[in-house]
Each structure stands twice: as structure tokens, then as C-alpha cells.
Amino acid sequence: MAPASSLTTAHVIAQIQDLKLKQIWQFLAAFIFFRLLWNKFQRHLTSIPGPTLAAYTKFWRLYDVWKGQAHITAIELHRKHGPVVRIGPNHVSIGDPSHIQTIYNIKENYTKSAFYPVQSGTWNKKIHQNIFSTRDPAFHRSEKRKIASAYSLPNLLESEPAMDSCIRLFMEKLDEYAAEQKSIDLGAWLQYFAFDVVGEVTFAKKLGFLEEGKDVDGIIKTIENILTYAALCGQVPEYHKFLLGSPLFNKMMPAAETFNAVLLFTLKAINTRASIKRDGELINADVGGRDMLSRWAYVKSSDPLKMNTRDIVVGLTTNVFAGSDTTAIALRAIVYYLCKNPSCMAKVVQEIDAADEQGKLSIPITYKETTTVLRYFCAVLKEATRLHPSVGLLMERHVPAEGVTMNGRFIPGGTIVGINPWVTNRDETLFPNPDDFDPERWLTVDDVQLRQMDNVIELNFGGGARKCIGRNISMIEMHKVVPQLLRQFTVELTHPEKEWTTCNHWFVQQSGLICNVTRRSKQTSQ
């Protein structure tokens, strides 16, 4: 039997340990309690309306994004609370389109938030910022100067014949479904088309999506996973450094880069045209083409100080990552809303047929022909992308140090503000009956209001100096492939009574665009 003194000592030690543990838990509880109060009652923000819980913790916003319908939440919140809504302890959502030019301007004094670096890429075991993910305006300007000319409309139109080859192959694949009278997941095939266009513009070769009719090398699934991570972790970006953004991640997992199908596919595509040595040097690149690899390889060979291999790899990887999703979302929206509104579909087809009979359309239809001849279709394109913009979350920016007053409410410097295009695209003053699909609205307003409406939906591609550099690629594709599709086929929803489903993890992806395609009796041969 142990001495009584030993039992007493052990008992006292246990009591002390229990007391210390209890004090630790009490301290943590008190810290969390006072932190929540601090979040809620920040000066100038406490009077801004919004969900009660959102003012206390950013985990309200994280949960909302996790559910995948944050764009719907945003619309409902602004309709309930007005143009300025607090959606986090330090986050304010702006719903007044008049502030677009203030927040997203060419001066970049409203800098990007920590949401964006989460979307940086890796190469050679290092994390690399790109022109989208960087928060540094000077770095952004420097990187953009290197590559911007390749994305200009005139330079991209030099690749229009390459895009035409993708359209022809796409139409051939649809013809097979029409011949067999089989339903087709047109939403998936529109993304295959968009990916192959990216391949032609970027590498002067298709990426194999249309030919194989599937997700090649799992790129689409990889991008979906990356976007989901970015959307969720972007709401609590301070945790990124402990997750995929940890410097230890690549050191602890030497094969980490092999998980990124986008990077691997980009490197594989580069290696069909050039070689990257172990030291990271790009050699033997063809510098005579119109694709971006050729253009940038030429710049590198002419002046290595202007562009290096790192710049080329990061730029090409960004194209593969960002070049298909937003375009595919827009293409699906155009087709879906036309199928849901048969009278609008009939007008589009009638307009195409009339222009065709007058000999105004090439095979395939050119970008210039659509923008100058197919006026009603252009209105349809705007209306569909107004109702369903690709971006579905707040495009976050930091308020400058001096603060700003918006709609009578002062927002102090350092606060994160932003606009969700799903909100401003439904502004009732500019777009009466904003939930209705009404292409005519773009054809009946005066020039002043039309410019205002155009400026609002332009935010679909971002704004100011940080506007999407690849928007011209997307616009060319949309203006070409849908008119050609409707010129050759009758497209109908297989189950018109059903609505599609959407999931918003940064981009608002759709599923359920299952269609029947039928060869038109009046069809222009390819």
C-alpha cells in the first residue's frame, strides 16, 4: 500500500492540473467571446445591415459558399437590405452599379484581397503568382506588359481559322448524335469545344477533348477541385498557409506537382513543340506561329530579359486553367435560355437564315459577321450572360486608407468590399423585370442607357486594370459557335420541364443541359 502522503501529493497534483486545464478552457472561451464581440462592433460597420451571424464570424460566409448557392444568397440579401450589406466581420457587399468604376478602376488603389493568392500555381516546387492571383499592382503591370499583346482582338482574330477547325469538328460530333437520334450532354460538349479552342490559341493544337469526347487527363475534374478549394479557403485565406499554400507542402510531398493535371497537361503540350531542360530553360521552340507559345518563345529568344521560361509556363498554365470554364458557362447559358424561350430561339434562327440567304455568312460564321449582321443574336448573348454570369462570388478589394462613403454609409480603410455580378446584373433601375429573359431590352433603349447596361455586364469579366485578359477569346468563341450551331441543328431540351442545376464554387457551373439535336432541313453544308 502506498504511503498516505504519496496519495495526497498525487491528488494535489491532479487537482492543480485540472485547475490549469479549466483555466485554459476558460481563457479560450473568453478570448473567442470577446473576439466575436470585437468583430461585430467594429466602428462604422456595426450599423450596416446584413445577416446577424455574418457580422460575428466569417464562418457564416464559408458555410454559405460551401452550400454552392452564394450567388442566390447575394441577390436575396441585397433585395432585403439594400445596396450596402455586411456579409462578414470585415466584408461589405456593394449592390449599386454606380460604384463599379470606383472599386474596379485603372489606378488599382482598391487592391485585391487575400482571396486571390490562394489561386496561385506551382512549378519547379515553387509557388508562382500570376496576373490574376497577384495582389501587387506593380507586379501585375509588369507581368501584363509581357503578354498582353497576344490577347488583343486583332492578334486573336489571326487564330480564327484555327477556331473554325474546332467548330467543324464540333459540328461533326453533333452530327453523329443527330444521326443516331441520341440525347447529348451539350453542356459537357460545349466545354470540350472551349478547351480545344484554348489549345489552338495557346499551343496551335487541339487538346483532344472533342476528338475523344471526354475529360482528357482529368483536367476538367482537376480544375473543379482547384476552384472548390479556392472558393472555400478563400473565405478564410489565413488557413491557406497551413494547407496547400504551406512552403513545407512541396518539400514533404516531392510528387505534389503530379497531382495537378493542369500543369502536367500544359508541360506535355509544350513538349510537343519545345523542350524544357532540367534547369528550367525552354529550348527548340517554334517562334514562327500565331499561337501564344510561339509568340512568347519569340519574345524570349529575342530578349530573354523581357520574358523567361517561368513567365511562359505560368502564362500557358493560366490559359489552360482559366480559358474554358467561363466560356463554357456562358455558352451553356445562351443555349439554355434560348431553349427555355422558344419564341426567342425562333427569332435567332430566322435572323441567321435571313442573313444566310443574303449571302452574308461564311462557313463557319465569322466573328465580324455575327457582330455586324446578327443583331438580335448579340442581344441574346448579352441577356443570357446578364442572367447567368460566370463569376458568382464577391470580387474582393481593400478600401484605401482614407475610406469611402457609399450610399450614405462610411466604410473605413482596410475593409474588404466588392461586387457580385449576379447582384448588379439584376439592378431594377437598369434592367426592369430583372429576372426575366428579355433580349429585346438591349434593342429598345437609348444609347445612354445602353452604354450603362453594357458597362454593368462588362463586370462579368472583372473591371479596371484587372479585367480578364482572356475575355476576347471568350467573346470570339461565343459569337461564332452558337450561330453556327443553330444554323445547322435544331436544339431542344430533352426534358424541357426540368430546370438545370447550378453549383457556385467561384464560378457558377451548370449541369443538366441535356439536349436533342436534329439536322435542320435547311442546312448549310460544312
Phi, psi and omega in degrees: 000135181287147178301149180299325181295324179294319179295321180295318180296315180298320180296317180297316179299317180297320179295319179297317180296317178297321180294317179297316179299318179297320179295321178298313180295323178294321178296315179298317180297318179294320180298313180298318180299311181289330176294318178297319178296318178301314178304312186295314191257038174293140183301138177076337182265338187296335181272353180283127185289158178165182178301135184302311184294329183299328181290336183272323187210142177287352179289342171298314181291322177301316180294320179297319179291321179302324181292339174087012181229035184295335178293323177290319176303316182299315179299313183296319181296317181288327176291333179274317190254347180104194190283346180235115186229132176274120182243009178192170178305324181229024182240132178230127178266132181252130182246003181268116182300339181294345181265002180301313183292335179288311185284320184246084184241172183283344180284337182059032175283343168265096188276156180295152181271180180290356176300327191279317180301340176303335185262021176285158181257172177236149173198139182053040176064023177232148175274128183240126172288148173238181185292342177274317189276338185291145176261350186273111181303322181293317177296319179300313180298319180296314181291323182294323179300327183292328192238350191301322186298330181293339182261005179292151183300314179301318180292321179292325179294341173294338178267008182300321176301325177293321176296322179300324179295326176292320179297316180299316180294320177300314180296324177297318179294320177295325179298326179293318177295320179296318181296325181270357181053046179253143173292154183225141172281085186295330178300318178293317182292328175296325176287324175300317179299312182298322179294318180292328174296317176303319179298316180294316182290326186270316187239002185062033176203147175288152182269000173096002184292312181292319182296318183269341180064037181201175178284102185288126177057021176069023184294315182300317179294321178297315179297320177301316180293319180296317180295322178297315177298314182298318181295317183282308181294332179296341177280337176228063190297343178296343178272348182301323183293345177261355183246237183292342179272004181288133176300337180281344187301308181290329179288321181283334181234085184303334182264019185302323183293337180290346177284342186266095182296332180294312179297314181298319180293321178299313180296322178295318178295320177299318185289348172282345182240341185203183179230141173246116182286171182299328180279006177088010183272133177271126181226165174059029180278140174287123184251015185253001185267180180259352178287167187290324176301315180295315181298315184286326175296324177295316178299317181296317181290330180283320183208092182301341179286337180278328182207135177241180183298322178302315180300319182292313182297315180297318180295317181291321178296321178297321177300312182296320182291315190256356191276347185247322188301306184296322179293316180298321178299315180294318179298317178299319181298317181299311182295316184298311183291330174292318179295326179282346181231081187304327180294323177291320177301317180298321179294319179297312181297318178299319180295318179296315180297319180296316179294325179295314180298330180274003178071027184265359185240136176273180177236111349291171180294138180271162177300316182296320181296315180299314186287341181252337186248320187265072187295317182292320178299320179299324176293322177298316180301314180297317184292320180294319180283340171292313182289328182225074174292154183291315182282132184236007178240172177296131174270095197282140175218151175272133175292136177301164187304326184284350181079177182208149175252124180231123180052043175080003180244126178279131179243116186290158178302145181091341176294142176271120177240167177177173180235137172261120182304334179296336180275305183292332177291349178244026177293121188290335180289325179268328184233083178303146186049061193295341180273355181273145173273107188221082180301333183299336182301331182279350184251352188243353181271163178283171186297325181295310180293325179299318178297320178296316179296317178299318181296325180291311183286345175297336178296345174307330180257016185087183184215164176063216182292341183258020177298145182307123184289338182263014185298329181294325176300313181298315182296320178298313180302311183299319182286346183258310194283322183292313176301322179292322177301312183282343174289326186257336186226150164270125184245125180223148175291135179294324178233080186297342181282345183266147172267151173287170177247151181231152174222122184257096169239075185084299171259143184269089182282146178246152171220153179104014176275069180269124189228158166257130177244133183232134176300134178281142178296325174262093187229132177276128181291156180274000000 
